[in-house]
Amino acid sequence: MSQWNIAAAQYASRHNCIGEHVTHHLHFISAAADLRCDLLVFPELSLTGAAADAFSLPCPPTQRQLNPLNQAASACNMTVIAGITLDTEAGRQKGLALFIPGQPHAVCTPLGRRACPVPGKSQVNVLGDPDDAPGLDAQAILMTSCLAVGENRWTATLSRMQRFAHRYAIAVLMANARSGSALWDARGQLIVRADQGELLLTGSFDQRGWQGDIIPLR
């Protein structure tokens, strides 16, 4: 595989206005496109905002609301993964919107195990918080995790992601909402980790392996 560029958008949604979140996501997509990224991953609930309380999640976006992101992903030839809510038979739950170049609409799926194609590259596994039996796709060379972990869980989450990468010999990209987004290689070695703030955490893979960087969002 030739050089592969990926990014995690460290972005904390602070309200439930989907239109404003879409506009802000487009800003991140534009910045990632300038870096020639093939894949951009946002934290959980990035498009809808977090729950107002422990018992409710905001309304899901419509395909019409998601169309600008789908068009941007195709125009930039970039796979984009964003956090949404979904209404299912089991009730409202956290989900993902997958924007894949060449696809006419976003693919909306519950947050969990999912293989997502990156045209011209490979597949990535999209998980929430990984467990001990991930069922990884055999063709995947990257696992992404979309989280919104607070400081009280941050250290434990970082350790679990590192162990996951080492145990399953797969690179791991974690997009966290406010701080701590990170990239590990397939040996479990930390490549790059972010502090606080809105930024792009980037990774590039070529014959030398993984390299990472932090790009503040302007």
C-alpha positions in Angstrom: 0.0 0.0 0.0 1.3 3.5 -0.9 1.2 6.2 1.7 -2.0 6.4 3.8 -3.0 9.5 5.6 -5.5 9.4 8.5 -6.8 11.9 11.1 -8.8 12.1 14.2 -10.9 15.2 14.8 -10.7 16.2 18.4 -14.0 18.0 18.7 -16.4 18.4 21.6 -20.0 19.2 20.7 -21.5 21.6 23.1 -25.1 21.9 22.0 -27.7 20.0 20.0 -27.9 22.1 16.8 -27.1 19.7 14.0 -26.8 22.4 11.4 -24.1 24.2 13.3 -22.3 20.9 13.9 -22.4 20.1 10.2 -20.8 23.4 9.4 -18.1 22.8 11.9 -17.5 19.3 10.6 -17.0 20.8 7.1 -14.3 23.0 8.5 -12.5 19.9 9.9 -13.0 18.1 6.5 -11.5 21.0 4.6 -8.4 21.1 7.0 -8.0 17.3 6.6 -8.3 17.6 2.8 -5.5 20.1 2.8 -3.4 17.4 4.4 -4.5 14.8 1.8 -6.2 12.6 4.4 -7.9 9.4 3.2 -9.8 8.9 6.5 -11.2 11.4 9.1 -12.8 10.1 12.3 -14.9 12.2 14.7 -15.8 11.4 18.4 -19.1 9.9 19.4 -22.2 12.1 19.1 -20.2 14.7 17.3 -23.1 15.7 15.0 -26.0 15.6 17.4 -24.4 16.7 20.7 -24.4 14.8 23.9 -27.4 13.7 26.0 -29.0 16.5 28.0 -29.2 14.1 30.9 -28.5 10.5 31.7 -31.8 9.2 30.3 -32.1 11.0 26.9 -30.3 11.3 23.6 -30.9 14.1 21.0 -32.9 13.4 17.9 -31.1 11.8 14.9 -30.1 13.8 11.9 -32.0 13.4 8.6 -30.3 12.3 5.4 -31.0 15.8 4.1 -29.1 17.3 7.0 -26.2 14.9 6.3 -26.0 15.6 2.6 -23.4 18.4 2.8 -21.0 16.0 4.6 -21.7 13.3 2.1 -20.9 15.7 -0.8 -17.8 17.0 0.9 -16.5 13.4 1.5 -16.9 12.6 -2.2 -15.4 15.9 -3.4 -12.3 15.3 -1.2 -12.2 11.5 -1.9 -12.1 11.0 1.9 -14.0 8.5 4.1 -15.5 10.4 7.1 -16.9 8.8 10.2 -19.0 11.0 12.5 -21.1 10.4 15.6 -24.9 10.5 15.6 -27.9 9.0 17.3 -30.2 6.4 15.7 -33.8 5.4 16.4 -34.0 1.6 16.3 -36.5 -1.0 17.4 -34.7 -1.2 20.7 -35.0 2.6 21.2 -32.7 5.5 20.6 -29.0 4.8 20.8 -25.6 6.1 19.8 -24.6 5.5 16.2 -22.2 6.3 13.4 -22.7 8.0 10.1 -20.2 6.7 7.5 -19.6 9.0 4.5 -17.9 7.0 1.8 -16.8 8.5 -1.5 -19.0 7.4 -4.4 -21.9 6.4 -2.1 -25.0 8.5 -2.7 -26.1 8.6 1.0 -24.5 8.3 4.4 -24.5 4.8 5.9 -26.0 5.1 9.4 -25.3 2.2 11.8 -25.3 1.6 15.6 -22.1 2.4 17.4 -20.2 -1.0 17.6 -18.4 -3.4 15.3 -18.4 -2.4 11.7 -16.0 -2.8 8.7 -15.8 0.4 6.7 -14.1 0.6 3.3 -11.6 3.3 2.4 -11.6 3.4 -1.5 -8.3 2.7 -3.0 -6.7 1.8 0.4 -8.1 -0.9 2.6 -10.7 -1.4 5.3 -10.9 -0.1 8.8 -12.7 -1.6 11.7 -15.0 0.9 13.5 -15.6 0.1 17.1 -16.8 1.9 20.2 -14.9 0.9 23.3 -13.2 -2.4 22.3 -13.7 -5.5 24.3 -11.8 -8.8 24.5 -13.6 -10.4 21.5 -13.6 -7.7 18.8 -14.3 -9.9 15.7 -11.9 -7.8 13.6 -12.3 -7.9 9.8 -9.4 -9.9 8.4 -8.8 -7.3 5.7 -8.5 -4.4 8.1 -5.2 -2.7 9.0 -6.6 -0.1 11.3 -9.2 0.0 14.2 -10.8 3.3 14.9 -12.7 4.2 18.1 -15.1 7.1 18.5 -15.3 8.2 22.1 -16.1 11.0 24.5 -14.2 9.9 27.5 -13.8 12.3 30.5 -10.7 12.8 32.6 -11.8 10.2 35.1 -11.7 7.4 32.5 -8.9 8.8 30.3 -5.9 6.9 31.7 -7.7 3.6 31.8 -9.0 4.0 28.2 -5.5 4.8 26.9 -4.1 1.7 28.5 -6.9 -0.5 27.1 -6.4 0.9 23.6 -2.6 0.2 23.8 -3.2 -3.4 25.0 -5.7 -3.9 22.2 -3.3 -2.7 19.5 -0.5 -5.0 20.8 -2.7 -8.0 21.4 -4.4 -8.0 18.0 -1.4 -6.5 16.1 -3.5 -3.7 14.5 -3.0 0.0 14.5 -5.5 1.9 16.6 -6.8 5.5 16.0 -8.9 7.0 18.9 -10.9 10.2 18.3 -11.9 11.6 21.7 -14.0 14.6 22.2 -12.0 17.0 24.4 -8.5 15.6 24.9 -6.4 12.5 24.6 -7.0 11.5 21.0 -4.2 9.1 20.0 -2.7 6.8 17.5 -0.9 3.5 18.3 0.9 1.2 15.8 0.4 -2.5 15.4 3.0 -3.2 18.2 1.1 -1.1 20.7 3.6 1.7 20.5 2.2 5.2 21.0 2.8 7.3 17.9 1.1 10.5 18.9 -1.3 11.8 21.6 -3.1 15.1 21.8 -3.6 17.4 24.8 -6.7 19.5 25.0 -8.3 21.7 22.3 -9.8 21.5 18.9 -7.3 19.9 16.5 -6.5 17.2 14.0 -4.4 14.3 15.2 -2.8 12.9 12.1 -1.1 9.7 11.1 0.8 8.7 7.9 1.7 5.2 7.1 4.3 4.2 4.4 7.2 1.8 4.1 8.8 3.2 7.2 5.7 2.6 9.4 3.6 5.2 11.2 4.4 8.8 11.8 2.1 11.3 13.6 1.5 15.0 14.1 -0.9 17.5 15.9 -2.5 20.2 13.7 -4.4 22.9 15.6 -7.6 23.9 13.9 -7.6 27.5 12.7 
